[in-house]
Amino acid sequence: MKKLLAAALITPVIIGISSAQEVLKIRKITVAEEIQQEETTGAVKELEEEFIKLTRQIDLGEILSNYYPEINHIRKGGVANDIVLRGFGRDNINVLIDGMRIYGACPNRMDPPIFHISTPQVKEVQILEGPFDVSNQGSLAGLINVISKDPQEGTSGSFGFTGGFFDYINGSIQGNVGNELIKLLTGYNKQFSHPYKSGEGKRITEYPQGMSAYKPSEYNHTAFNIDNLWAKVLFTPNNEHNLKLSYAFDEAKDVLYPYLMMDAMYDRTHRINGEYFLKPYNLKISAYWNFVRHDMQDRWRVSSIPWTNGTKSTRGYMMRTLAKTKTYGGKIEKNFRINDVFITTGLDAYVRNWKADNQIMMLDNKGMIPDVDITNIGVYIKGSKKINNYIISAGLRFDNTKSEANEDALGEANKNIYNEYYGNNYDLSKTDSYLTGNLVIRYKFNKRNSVYIGFGHTVRVPDPEERYIALKKPMNKPDWVGNPNLDYTKNDEVDAGFEYFWNLFGLKGNVFYSDLTDYIYLTKISGNKMAMSYQNIDAHIYGGDISLIAILNDYVSFEMGAAYQRGKKDSGNYTDSDLAEIPPLKTRAALKYDNGSFFGIIEGIYSAKQDKVDSDLNEKETKSYIVFNLKTGYVVYGKGLISIGIDNIFDKNYYTHLSYFRNPFSSGVRIPEPGRFIYLNVSYNF
């Protein structure tokens, strides 16, 4: 065990979760490590056998947030938590599945990208902070790539079960069969729960008030009911060719979002991915397609009670949005060397389509998202070279992106909404062309210790909602309208960091300063009445994070991490210079015992008070909190695992800073984190 833990100190890999011999790795890649492709690949192999103990496995976004202080989650309900990295959220970070772009269909991000894969499918999560990714368009401030498991040679299988408070169950089964020619992996996962209770003993369905309140009969309604089915096949006719095909289907039903004004009746997702690797030419060709269909209503809220001048409604809801999105694309990438310079070149393209239709009372907001296409094609090159103790890397990318809304998709209620707020000064089609790139210099004192500094320039084009959403609201409620005149956001960022290792002690840290030009931000505009829209402002975000790991003896280790970020406006129409939705200081510390069979972990997570809030958007301050979690278990003959966990041991009632979202998305209520949550994990590999 001591030797294995020591290996962890010399690699960029941090493990997050595992079940007996199956490992879900969370791998944080620093700017410097991303440029050493061959070294990084080797480091992953050193930790393939490491065991990390189970969480309750409800939600991948929440798992990342609990493990990394620089990642925070937006709590909307019991599942489907969106994530924020270093203070950047939404499309300001790229969240991919096996390198595939996938986007949620809900305009309120009920179904963020990371929600579209279940935990049992995941082999590894790669996290790259900062604007240092030229392989994918739009990685303004970071990249999170969720990599699914591959089929293996031989016959094997596994099953897992998690049961806990609030009637939570999570069951999965996977089967694998294969030989040298063909390998197949299939699996199924089921999740179900009723609404959890906070530390003050209230169900989260009891927090919304007024018209957004749940009907008392629905307080204990199903919180989520999710089915995931997947299959992956790998063809290897010889050592020179490799073809991988995968398909996944997810259906989430009855998902409650007390944080919002509606809930999801269903969210259905199809994912298809293909990858072909030609080894003699170091050439990889990939293609993908995915489709998401989403239905949200206020059927279980007080607002759905019959209305309209005393006339009873028979449709069962007052508000409804039916949305769908599809994304398809591909990439051709080649690696080669010129002398001692390692070079990667690529061609990358995708099309994103999004359409949403809304109904509010008698208003038919057809074309709330008016059948928008975003079409992108980009080319890139990146390379690295070692000169004595220095490693120098650079990347360059050129993109052409066209955004276009279908005017014919707009309904009568919102057909003139752009004219109302922008006159004739707008266009529903816009093409953006731009260069992005980076330069990183790393100095290695020896094999293990180093410092680095990097500069990156990236661009993020406005998404379909920011440019083209069109939602008329009844009576005196503010409309919600996009801004077709938005410019793309530019990020010029400097990162610097270090890695220091001494015997069985390791310390890593980095700082960053992000200068944002034309940052896309919420604002209020006036027409016939007030509306929520988007504007370009200049801003900056700065901060850093640090992590420590120490191997105390053969069985005991300690790890600690902390992250802080701050955001300020530099231009725009504002009275408060603080940027909204910037998480405060957060730390995590954990003490672990593992003798190879029995393990135990106790961890504490602390978040400071956040009083640097944007009063212009009615953002609220958040109090500090500290919670403690405990996990313990036993590995049975190297194949099975039984563990018990207690999250929030002292049943504290607390809120993360991002538990409250500003208009136009929220129902105006904070959603607390779960109270004491006790759960049991059982898994077995055969």
C-alpha positions as CSV (number, residue, x, y, z in Angstrom):
1,M,0.0,0.0,0.0
2,K,2.8,2.4,0.9
3,K,4.4,1.8,-2.5
4,L,1.1,2.3,-4.3
5,L,0.4,5.6,-2.5
6,A,3.9,6.8,-3.2
7,A,3.1,6.4,-6.9
8,A,0.2,8.8,-6.5
9,L,2.6,11.5,-5.4
10,I,4.5,11.5,-8.7
11,T,1.5,11.5,-11.0
12,P,-1.2,14.0,-12.0
13,V,-3.9,11.5,-11.3
14,I,-6.2,11.9,-8.3
15,I,-8.6,9.1,-7.8
16,G,-12.2,9.9,-6.9
17,I,-14.4,6.8,-6.5
18,S,-14.1,3.1,-7.0
19,S,-16.0,-0.1,-6.4
20,A,-13.7,-3.0,-5.5
21,Q,-11.6,-3.6,-8.6
22,E,-13.5,-1.2,-10.8
23,V,-12.1,2.3,-10.6
24,L,-13.6,5.7,-11.4
25,K,-10.6,8.1,-11.6
26,I,-10.8,11.8,-11.3
27,R,-7.7,13.2,-13.0
28,K,-6.8,16.8,-12.7
29,I,-4.4,18.0,-15.5
30,T,-2.4,21.2,-14.8
31,V,-1.4,23.4,-17.6
32,A,2.1,22.0,-17.6
33,E,1.0,18.4,-17.5
34,E,-1.3,18.8,-20.5
35,I,1.7,19.5,-22.8
36,Q,3.5,16.2,-21.9
37,Q,1.2,13.8,-23.6
38,E,3.4,10.8,-23.4
39,E,4.3,11.3,-19.7
40,T,0.6,11.9,-18.8
41,T,-0.5,8.7,-20.5
42,G,2.1,6.7,-18.6
43,A,1.1,8.2,-15.3
44,V,-2.5,7.0,-15.6
45,K,-1.3,3.4,-15.9
46,E,0.5,3.6,-12.6
47,L,-2.7,4.0,-10.7
48,E,-5.0,1.5,-12.4
49,E,-5.1,-0.8,-9.4
50,E,-5.7,1.9,-6.7
51,F,-8.8,1.6,-4.7
52,I,-10.8,4.6,-3.7
53,K,-13.9,4.3,-1.6
54,L,-17.5,4.8,-2.6
55,T,-19.7,7.8,-2.4
56,R,-23.4,7.5,-2.5
57,Q,-23.1,8.0,-6.3
58,I,-26.2,10.1,-6.8
59,D,-24.7,12.7,-9.1
60,L,-21.4,13.1,-10.9
61,G,-21.5,16.9,-10.7
62,E,-21.9,16.7,-6.9
63,I,-19.1,14.2,-6.6
64,L,-16.7,16.5,-8.4
65,S,-17.8,19.4,-6.3
66,N,-17.2,17.5,-3.1
67,Y,-13.8,16.3,-4.1
68,Y,-12.3,19.4,-5.7
69,P,-12.5,22.8,-3.9
70,E,-12.2,24.7,-7.2
71,I,-15.4,23.0,-8.5
72,N,-18.8,23.9,-7.1
73,H,-22.2,22.7,-7.9
74,I,-25.5,24.5,-8.5
75,R,-28.2,22.8,-6.4
76,K,-31.5,22.6,-8.2
77,G,-32.9,19.4,-6.7
78,G,-31.8,15.9,-5.7
79,V,-29.9,15.2,-8.9
80,A,-28.6,16.9,-12.1
81,N,-26.4,19.4,-10.4
82,D,-24.6,21.8,-12.8
83,I,-21.0,22.6,-12.2
84,V,-18.8,25.7,-11.9
85,L,-15.0,25.6,-12.4
86,R,-13.0,28.5,-10.9
87,G,-16.0,30.7,-11.0
88,F,-16.8,29.8,-14.7
89,G,-20.0,28.0,-15.5
90,R,-22.5,27.2,-18.3
91,D,-20.9,27.2,-21.7
92,N,-17.8,29.0,-20.4
93,I,-16.4,25.6,-19.8
94,N,-16.6,22.6,-22.1
95,V,-18.1,19.4,-20.6
96,L,-17.6,16.5,-23.0
97,I,-18.4,12.7,-22.9
98,D,-15.7,10.7,-24.6
99,G,-14.6,13.8,-26.4
100,M,-18.2,14.3,-27.7
101,R,-20.1,17.5,-27.3
102,I,-23.5,17.1,-25.7
103,Y,-25.9,19.9,-24.6
104,G,-29.0,19.9,-22.5
105,A,-32.3,20.8,-24.0
106,C,-33.7,22.7,-21.0
107,P,-33.3,26.6,-21.2
108,N,-33.0,26.5,-17.4
109,R,-30.2,23.8,-17.5
110,M,-32.2,21.2,-15.7
111,D,-30.2,18.7,-17.7
112,P,-26.6,20.0,-17.8
113,P,-24.1,18.0,-20.0
114,I,-22.6,16.1,-17.1
115,F,-26.0,14.8,-16.2
116,H,-26.1,12.7,-19.4
117,I,-23.9,9.9,-18.2
118,S,-24.3,7.7,-15.1
119,T,-21.5,7.0,-12.6
120,P,-21.2,3.2,-13.4
121,Q,-20.4,4.0,-17.0
122,V,-17.4,6.2,-16.1
123,K,-13.8,5.1,-16.2
124,E,-12.1,8.5,-15.7
125,V,-12.9,12.2,-15.4
126,Q,-10.2,14.5,-16.8
127,I,-10.1,18.2,-15.7
128,L,-8.1,20.8,-17.5
129,E,-8.2,24.3,-15.9
130,G,-7.7,27.5,-17.8
131,P,-7.7,28.4,-21.5
132,F,-5.2,25.8,-22.7
133,D,-7.3,23.5,-24.9
134,V,-7.0,24.0,-28.6
135,S,-8.4,20.6,-29.5
136,N,-12.0,21.7,-28.8
137,Q,-13.7,25.0,-29.7
138,G,-15.0,27.2,-26.9
139,S,-13.0,26.0,-23.9
140,L,-13.0,29.5,-22.6
141,A,-11.9,28.7,-19.0
142,G,-11.5,25.0,-18.8
143,L,-12.4,21.5,-20.0
144,I,-14.0,18.5,-18.3
145,N,-13.9,15.3,-20.3
146,V,-15.8,12.3,-18.9
147,I,-14.4,9.0,-20.3
148,S,-16.5,5.9,-20.3
149,K,-15.2,2.3,-19.7
150,D,-14.0,0.2,-22.6
151,P,-14.7,-3.5,-23.1
152,Q,-11.9,-5.9,-22.2
153,E,-10.7,-9.3,-23.4
154,G,-12.2,-12.2,-21.5
155,T,-15.6,-12.8,-19.8
156,S,-16.5,-10.7,-16.7
157,G,-19.2,-8.8,-15.1
158,S,-20.2,-6.8,-12.1
159,F,-23.2,-5.6,-10.1
160,G,-23.5,-2.8,-7.6
161,F,-26.2,-1.6,-5.2
162,T,-26.5,1.6,-3.1
163,G,-29.4,2.2,-0.7
164,G,-29.8,5.1,1.6
165,F,-32.0,7.6,3.4
166,F,-35.1,9.1,1.6
167,D,-35.8,5.8,-0.2
168,Y,-32.7,6.2,-2.4
169,I,-31.7,3.2,-4.5
170,N,-29.0,2.9,-7.2
171,G,-28.5,-0.5,-8.8
172,S,-26.3,-1.4,-11.8
173,I,-25.2,-4.5,-13.7
174,Q,-22.5,-4.8,-16.4
175,G,-21.3,-7.6,-18.6
176,N,-18.2,-7.9,-20.6
177,V,-17.2,-10.5,-23.2
178,G,-14.4,-10.4,-25.7
179,N,-11.4,-11.9,-27.6
180,E,-8.6,-10.5,-29.6
181,L,-10.9,-9.6,-32.5
182,I,-14.0,-8.2,-30.8
183,K,-15.0,-7.1,-27.3
184,L,-18.4,-6.1,-26.0
185,L,-19.4,-4.2,-22.8
186,T,-23.1,-3.6,-21.9
187,G,-24.7,-2.2,-18.8
188,Y,-27.8,-1.0,-17.1
189,N,-28.3,1.4,-14.2
190,K,-31.4,2.4,-12.2
191,Q,-31.7,5.3,-9.8
192,F,-34.7,6.3,-7.6
193,S,-35.4,8.6,-4.7
194,H,-38.0,10.6,-2.8
195,P,-37.2,14.2,-1.9
196,Y,-34.4,14.4,0.7
197,K,-34.7,16.4,3.9
198,S,-32.4,19.3,4.9
199,G,-30.7,19.6,8.3
200,E,-33.8,21.3,9.7
201,G,-35.9,18.2,8.9
202,K,-37.9,19.7,6.0
203,R,-38.3,18.1,2.6
204,I,-36.8,20.2,-0.2
205,T,-40.3,20.3,-1.7
206,E,-41.5,22.4,1.3
207,Y,-39.2,25.3,0.5
208,P,-40.8,27.0,-2.5
209,Q,-43.6,29.4,-1.6
210,G,-46.4,31.2,-3.2
211,M,-47.4,30.1,-6.7
212,S,-44.2,28.1,-7.0
213,A,-45.0,26.0,-4.0
214,Y,-45.7,22.3,-4.3
215,K,-49.2,21.1,-3.6
216,P,-49.1,19.5,-0.2
217,S,-50.1,16.2,-1.8
218,E,-46.8,16.3,-3.8
219,Y,-44.4,16.9,-0.9
220,N,-43.3,13.3,-1.1
221,H,-43.5,12.9,-4.8
222,T,-40.8,11.0,-6.6
223,A,-37.7,13.2,-6.7
224,F,-36.1,11.3,-9.6
225,N,-36.5,8.0,-11.5
226,I,-33.7,7.4,-13.9
227,D,-32.8,4.5,-16.3
228,N,-29.5,4.3,-18.1
229,L,-28.6,1.7,-20.7
230,W,-25.4,1.5,-22.6
231,A,-23.3,-0.7,-24.9
232,K,-19.8,-0.4,-26.4
233,V,-18.0,-2.7,-28.9
234,L,-14.3,-2.7,-29.8
235,F,-13.0,-4.2,-33.0
236,T,-9.3,-4.9,-33.3
237,P,-8.6,-7.0,-36.4
238,N,-4.9,-6.5,-36.0
239,N,-2.4,-4.3,-34.2
240,E,-2.7,-1.5,-36.7
241,H,-6.5,-0.9,-36.6
242,N,-8.9,-0.1,-33.8
243,L,-12.6,0.7,-34.2
244,K,-14.8,1.6,-31.2
245,L,-18.6,2.1,-31.4
246,S,-20.9,3.0,-28.5
247,Y,-24.5,3.7,-27.8
248,A,-26.3,4.9,-24.7
249,F,-29.9,5.8,-23.8
250,D,-30.9,7.7,-20.7
251,E,-34.4,8.4,-19.4
252,A,-35.0,10.6,-16.4
253,K,-38.6,10.8,-15.2
254,D,-40.4,12.8,-12.5
255,V,-37.3,14.9,-11.7
256,L,-38.1,17.6,-9.2
257,Y,-36.4,21.0,-9.3
258,P,-37.6,23.1,-6.3
259,Y,-35.0,25.7,-7.2
260,L,-37.0,26.4,-10.4
261,M,-40.6,27.0,-11.2
262,M,-41.2,23.8,-13.1
263,D,-40.2,20.1,-12.9
264,A,-39.2,17.6,-15.6
265,M,-41.8,15.1,-16.7
266,Y,-39.0,13.4,-18.6
267,D,-35.6,13.9,-20.1
268,R,-34.6,11.3,-22.8
269,T,-31.2,11.1,-24.3
270,H,-29.6,9.1,-27.1
271,R,-25.8,9.1,-27.6
272,I,-23.9,7.5,-30.5
273,N,-20.1,7.7,-30.7
274,G,-17.6,6.1,-33.0
275,E,-13.8,6.2,-33.1
276,Y,-11.3,4.7,-35.5
277,F,-7.5,4.6,-34.8
278,L,-5.0,3.8,-37.5
279,K,-1.8,3.1,-35.5
280,P,0.9,3.2,-38.3
281,Y,-0.1,6.8,-39.1
282,N,-1.0,7.9,-35.6
283,L,-4.3,8.9,-37.1
284,K,-7.6,9.1,-35.1
285,I,-11.0,9.7,-36.7
286,S,-14.1,10.2,-34.5
287,A,-17.7,11.0,-35.1
288,Y,-20.8,11.4,-32.9
289,W,-24.5,12.2,-32.7
290,N,-26.8,12.8,-29.7
291,F,-30.4,13.8,-29.2
292,V,-32.1,15.1,-26.1
293,R,-35.8,15.6,-25.6
294,H,-37.1,17.4,-22.5
295,D,-40.5,18.1,-21.1
296,M,-41.0,20.4,-18.1
297,Q,-44.2,21.5,-16.5
298,D,-45.6,23.0,-13.2
299,R,-48.1,20.1,-12.9
300,W,-47.2,19.5,-9.2
301,R,-47.1,23.2,-8.2
302,V,-49.8,25.5,-6.8
303,S,-49.5,27.5,-10.0
304,S,-51.1,24.7,-12.0
305,I,-54.4,24.9,-10.1
306,P,-57.2,25.8,-12.6
307,W,-57.1,29.4,-13.8
308,T,-58.1,31.8,-16.5
309,N,-61.1,33.9,-15.5
310,G,-62.7,31.2,-13.4
311,T,-62.6,28.7,-16.3
312,K,-61.1,25.4,-15.3
313,S,-58.1,24.1,-17.2
314,T,-58.1,20.5,-18.2
315,R,-54.5,20.3,-19.4
316,G,-53.1,19.9,-15.9
317,Y,-50.5,22.7,-16.1
318,M,-50.2,26.5,-16.3
319,M,-46.6,26.5,-17.7
320,R,-44.9,24.0,-20.0
321,T,-41.7,23.9,-22.1
322,L,-41.1,21.2,-24.6
323,A,-37.5,21.3,-25.8
324,K,-35.1,19.3,-27.9
325,T,-31.5,19.5,-29.0
326,K,-29.3,17.5,-31.2
327,T,-25.6,17.7,-31.7
328,Y,-23.4,15.9,-34.3
329,G,-19.8,16.3,-35.2
330,G,-16.5,14.8,-35.8
331,K,-12.7,15.2,-35.6
332,I,-9.6,14.0,-37.5
333,E,-6.4,14.1,-35.5
334,K,-2.9,13.1,-36.2
335,N,0.2,12.9,-34.1
336,F,3.8,13.0,-35.4
337,R,7.3,14.0,-34.6
338,I,9.7,16.4,-36.3
339,N,13.1,15.7,-34.8
340,D,12.4,15.9,-31.1
341,V,9.2,18.0,-31.3
342,F,6.0,16.2,-30.6
343,I,3.1,17.7,-32.8
344,T,-0.6,17.1,-33.0
345,T,-2.8,18.5,-35.8
346,G,-6.5,18.3,-36.2
347,L,-9.7,19.2,-38.0
348,D,-12.8,19.6,-35.7
349,A,-16.4,20.3,-36.7
350,Y,-19.9,20.1,-35.2
351,V,-23.5,21.3,-35.5
352,R,-25.6,22.1,-32.5
353,N,-29.4,22.5,-33.0
354,W,-31.8,23.7,-30.3
355,K,-35.5,24.3,-30.3
356,A,-37.9,24.9,-27.4
357,D,-41.6,25.8,-27.3
358,N,-43.2,27.3,-24.3
359,Q,-46.7,27.9,-22.9
360,I,-47.6,30.3,-20.1
361,M,-51.3,30.6,-19.3
362,M,-52.8,31.5,-22.7
363,L,-49.6,32.7,-24.2
364,D,-48.2,30.3,-26.9
365,N,-44.4,31.0,-26.9
366,K,-43.6,28.8,-29.9
367,G,-40.0,29.2,-30.7
368,M,-38.8,30.2,-27.2
369,I,-35.5,28.9,-28.6
370,P,-36.3,29.4,-32.3
371,D,-34.7,26.4,-34.0
372,V,-31.2,27.7,-33.7
373,D,-28.2,26.1,-35.5
374,I,-24.6,26.7,-34.4
375,T,-22.2,25.4,-37.0
376,N,-18.5,25.3,-36.3
377,I,-15.4,24.2,-38.1
378,G,-11.9,24.6,-36.8
379,V,-8.3,23.5,-37.4
380,Y,-5.6,23.3,-34.8
381,I,-2.0,22.5,-34.2
382,K,-0.1,22.0,-30.9
383,G,3.4,20.9,-30.0
384,S,6.0,20.6,-27.3
385,K,9.7,20.6,-27.1
386,K,12.2,19.9,-24.3
387,I,15.3,22.2,-24.1
388,N,17.6,21.2,-21.2
389,N,15.4,21.5,-18.1
390,Y,12.7,23.5,-19.9
391,I,9.6,22.1,-21.7
392,I,8.0,24.6,-24.0
393,S,4.7,24.1,-25.6
394,A,2.3,26.1,-27.8
395,G,-1.1,25.6,-29.5
396,L,-2.9,27.5,-32.2
397,R,-6.5,27.2,-33.5
398,F,-8.6,28.9,-36.1
399,D,-12.5,28.7,-36.0
400,N,-15.4,29.8,-38.1
401,T,-18.7,29.7,-36.3
402,K,-22.1,30.5,-37.7
403,S,-25.1,31.1,-35.4
404,E,-28.6,31.3,-37.1
405,A,-32.1,31.4,-35.7
406,N,-35.1,30.3,-37.8
407,E,-37.5,33.3,-37.8
408,D,-40.3,31.0,-39.1
409,A,-40.1,29.0,-35.8
410,L,-41.2,32.0,-33.8
411,G,-44.9,32.0,-32.6
412,E,-47.3,34.8,-32.6
413,A,-46.7,35.8,-29.0
414,N,-43.0,36.4,-29.5
415,K,-42.7,37.1,-33.2
416,N,-42.0,40.8,-32.7
417,I,-40.0,40.5,-29.5
418,Y,-36.7,41.5,-31.0
419,N,-38.2,44.5,-32.7
420,E,-39.8,45.5,-29.4
421,Y,-36.5,45.6,-27.6
422,Y,-33.9,46.2,-30.4
423,G,-35.9,48.0,-33.1
424,N,-34.6,46.9,-36.5
425,N,-31.0,46.9,-35.3
426,Y,-30.4,43.1,-35.2
427,D,-29.8,40.1,-37.4
428,L,-30.9,36.5,-36.7
429,S,-27.7,35.2,-38.4
430,K,-24.1,35.9,-37.5
431,T,-20.8,34.4,-38.4
432,D,-17.7,34.7,-36.2
433,S,-14.1,33.9,-37.2
434,Y,-11.3,34.0,-34.7
435,L,-7.9,32.7,-33.6
436,T,-7.1,31.2,-30.2
437,G,-3.8,29.8,-28.8
438,N,-1.5,29.4,-25.9
439,L,2.1,29.2,-24.8
440,V,3.4,27.4,-21.7
441,I,6.9,27.2,-20.3
442,R,7.8,24.7,-17.6
443,Y,11.1,24.4,-15.7
444,K,11.9,21.0,-14.1
445,F,14.3,21.1,-11.2
446,N,14.3,17.3,-11.3
447,K,12.0,14.5,-12.4
448,R,9.4,15.4,-9.8
449,N,9.6,19.1,-9.0
450,S,8.8,21.9,-11.3
451,V,7.3,25.4,-11.8
452,Y,5.5,26.7,-14.9
453,I,3.9,29.8,-16.3
454,G,1.4,29.9,-19.2
455,F,-0.6,32.3,-21.3
456,G,-3.8,31.4,-23.2
457,H,-6.2,33.3,-25.4
458,T,-9.6,31.7,-26.0
459,V,-13.0,32.6,-27.4
460,R,-16.5,31.5,-26.6
461,V,-19.4,32.3,-29.0
462,P,-22.8,33.2,-27.5
463,D,-25.0,30.1,-27.1
464,P,-28.5,30.0,-28.8
465,E,-30.2,31.1,-25.6
466,E,-28.0,34.2,-25.1
467,R,-28.5,35.5,-28.6
468,Y,-32.0,34.3,-29.6
469,I,-34.3,33.3,-26.7
470,A,-37.7,34.8,-27.0
471,L,-40.2,34.5,-24.1
472,K,-43.2,36.7,-23.6
473,K,-44.4,36.8,-20.0
474,P,-48.0,37.6,-18.9
475,M,-49.1,40.8,-17.1
476,N,-46.3,42.7,-15.4
477,K,-43.8,39.8,-15.4
478,P,-40.5,40.7,-17.2
479,D,-40.0,39.2,-20.6
480,W,-36.8,37.1,-21.3
481,V,-35.2,38.0,-24.6
482,G,-31.8,37.2,-26.1
483,N,-29.5,39.7,-27.6
484,P,-28.8,39.0,-31.3
485,N,-26.1,41.7,-31.3
486,L,-23.8,40.0,-28.7
487,D,-20.2,39.7,-29.5
488,Y,-18.2,36.6,-28.6
489,T,-16.3,36.5,-25.3
490,K,-12.5,36.7,-25.2
491,N,-10.4,35.4,-22.4
492,D,-6.7,36.4,-22.0
493,E,-5.4,34.5,-19.0
494,V,-2.1,33.9,-17.2
495,D,-1.6,30.8,-15.1
496,A,1.4,30.0,-12.9
497,G,2.0,27.0,-10.6
498,F,4.4,24.6,-9.0
499,E,4.8,21.0,-8.0
500,Y,6.9,19.9,-5.1
501,F,7.5,16.4,-3.8
502,W,9.7,15.3,-0.9
503,N,9.7,11.6,0.1
504,L,6.0,10.8,0.7
505,F,4.9,14.4,0.8
506,G,3.5,16.2,-2.2
507,L,2.3,19.8,-2.7
508,K,0.8,21.4,-5.8
509,G,-0.6,24.9,-6.4
510,N,-1.5,27.4,-9.1
511,V,-2.8,30.9,-9.5
512,F,-4.6,32.5,-12.4
513,Y,-5.7,35.9,-13.7
514,S,-8.4,35.9,-16.3
515,D,-9.0,39.2,-18.3
516,L,-12.4,38.9,-20.0
517,T,-13.5,41.1,-22.9
518,D,-17.1,41.1,-23.9
519,Y,-18.0,38.7,-21.1
520,I,-21.7,37.7,-21.5
521,Y,-23.7,38.8,-18.5
522,L,-27.3,39.3,-17.5
523,T,-28.9,42.7,-17.7
524,K,-32.3,44.5,-17.7
525,I,-33.5,46.2,-20.8
526,S,-36.6,48.3,-21.5
527,G,-39.2,48.0,-24.3
528,N,-43.0,48.1,-23.7
529,K,-42.0,46.7,-20.3
530,M,-38.8,45.5,-18.5
531,A,-37.1,42.4,-19.8
532,M,-34.2,40.2,-18.8
533,S,-31.5,39.9,-21.4
534,Y,-27.7,39.7,-21.9
535,Q,-25.0,42.3,-22.5
536,N,-21.3,42.3,-23.2
537,I,-19.1,43.6,-20.3
538,D,-15.5,43.6,-19.5
539,A,-14.5,41.8,-16.3
540,H,-11.8,39.8,-14.7
541,I,-11.7,36.7,-12.4
542,Y,-8.6,35.7,-10.4
543,G,-7.8,33.1,-7.8
544,G,-6.0,29.9,-7.3
545,D,-6.0,26.5,-5.6
546,I,-3.5,24.3,-3.7
547,S,-3.5,20.6,-2.8
548,L,-1.4,18.6,-0.4
549,I,-1.1,14.8,0.1
550,A,1.0,13.1,2.7
551,I,1.6,9.4,3.3
552,L,1.9,9.1,7.1
553,N,2.7,5.3,7.2
554,D,1.8,2.1,5.4
555,Y,-1.9,2.5,6.1
556,V,-2.6,6.2,6.9
557,S,-2.6,9.1,4.5
558,F,-3.8,12.7,4.7
559,E,-4.9,15.1,1.9
560,M,-6.1,18.6,1.8
561,G,-7.1,21.2,-0.8
562,A,-8.3,24.8,-0.9
563,A,-9.5,27.1,-3.7
564,Y,-10.4,30.8,-3.9
565,Q,-11.6,33.0,-6.7
566,R,-12.9,36.5,-7.1
567,G,-14.7,38.2,-10.0
568,K,-15.1,41.9,-10.8
569,K,-16.8,44.0,-13.5
570,D,-14.6,46.4,-15.4
571,S,-17.3,48.0,-17.7
572,G,-21.0,47.9,-18.4
573,N,-24.2,49.3,-16.8
574,Y,-23.8,48.5,-13.2
575,T,-23.7,50.0,-9.7
576,D,-22.2,46.9,-8.0
577,S,-18.8,45.8,-9.4
578,D,-18.9,42.3,-8.0
579,L,-19.6,39.5,-10.5
580,A,-22.5,37.2,-9.6
581,E,-22.2,33.4,-8.9
582,I,-18.6,33.4,-7.8
583,P,-18.1,30.8,-5.1
584,P,-16.2,31.8,-2.0
585,L,-13.2,30.1,-0.4
586,K,-13.7,26.4,-0.1
587,T,-11.4,23.7,1.5
588,R,-11.5,20.0,1.9
589,A,-9.4,17.8,4.3
590,A,-9.5,14.0,4.6
591,L,-7.8,11.4,6.7
592,K,-7.7,7.9,5.3
593,Y,-6.8,4.5,6.6
594,D,-6.4,1.5,4.3
595,N,-4.8,-1.8,5.0
596,G,-5.8,-3.5,1.7
597,S,-8.9,-5.0,3.1
598,F,-10.5,-2.6,5.6
599,F,-10.6,1.2,4.9
600,G,-12.0,4.3,6.6
601,I,-12.2,7.9,5.5
602,I,-13.2,11.0,7.5
603,E,-13.4,14.3,5.7
604,G,-14.4,17.8,6.4
605,I,-15.6,20.4,3.8
606,Y,-15.6,24.1,4.7
607,S,-16.9,27.0,2.7
608,A,-16.4,30.6,3.8
609,K,-19.1,33.3,3.9
610,Q,-19.7,34.9,0.5
611,D,-20.6,38.6,0.8
612,K,-19.1,39.6,-2.5
613,V,-22.4,39.4,-4.4
614,D,-24.0,41.3,-7.2
615,S,-26.8,43.4,-5.7
616,D,-27.8,44.6,-9.2
617,L,-29.1,41.1,-9.9
618,N,-30.5,40.6,-6.3
619,E,-27.9,38.0,-5.5
620,K,-27.9,37.0,-1.9
621,E,-25.1,36.5,0.6
622,T,-24.3,33.0,1.9
623,K,-23.2,32.0,5.3
624,S,-20.1,29.9,6.0
625,Y,-20.5,26.2,6.8
626,I,-18.5,23.1,7.7
627,V,-19.7,19.5,7.3
628,F,-18.1,16.2,8.1
629,N,-18.5,12.9,6.2
630,L,-17.5,9.4,7.2
631,K,-17.0,6.3,5.0
632,T,-15.8,2.8,6.0
633,G,-15.9,-0.6,4.4
634,Y,-14.3,-3.9,3.7
635,V,-12.9,-5.4,0.4
636,V,-14.0,-9.1,0.2
637,Y,-11.4,-11.4,-1.5
638,G,-10.4,-8.5,-3.9
639,K,-13.7,-8.9,-5.8
640,G,-16.5,-7.6,-3.6
641,L,-16.9,-4.5,-1.5
642,I,-19.3,-3.6,1.4
643,S,-19.2,-0.1,2.7
644,I,-21.2,2.3,4.8
645,G,-21.2,6.1,4.5
646,I,-22.6,9.0,6.5
647,D,-22.6,12.3,4.8
648,N,-23.2,15.4,6.9
649,I,-22.7,13.5,10.2
650,F,-24.0,16.3,12.4
651,D,-27.1,17.0,10.3
652,K,-26.2,20.6,9.6
653,N,-28.6,22.8,7.7
654,Y,-26.6,24.7,5.1
655,Y,-26.6,26.2,1.6
656,T,-23.9,26.4,-1.0
657,H,-23.5,29.8,-2.5
658,L,-24.8,28.7,-5.9
659,S,-28.0,27.3,-4.3
660,Y,-29.7,30.6,-5.3
661,F,-29.9,31.6,-9.0
662,R,-30.9,35.1,-10.2
663,N,-33.7,36.0,-12.5
664,P,-35.0,34.9,-15.0
665,F,-34.3,31.4,-13.9
666,S,-35.2,31.0,-10.3
667,S,-38.4,30.7,-8.3
668,G,-36.7,32.9,-5.7
669,V,-35.9,30.2,-3.2
670,R,-32.7,28.8,-1.8
671,I,-32.4,25.0,-1.8
672,P,-30.4,23.6,1.1
673,E,-28.0,20.7,0.9
674,P,-29.0,17.2,2.2
675,G,-29.1,16.7,5.9
676,R,-27.6,13.6,7.5
677,F,-27.5,10.9,4.7
678,I,-26.6,7.3,5.7
679,Y,-26.1,4.8,2.8
680,L,-24.9,1.3,2.1
681,N,-22.8,0.2,-0.9
682,V,-22.5,-3.4,-2.0
683,S,-20.7,-4.4,-5.2
684,Y,-19.1,-7.6,-6.7
685,N,-17.0,-8.3,-9.7
686,F,-17.1,-11.7,-11.3
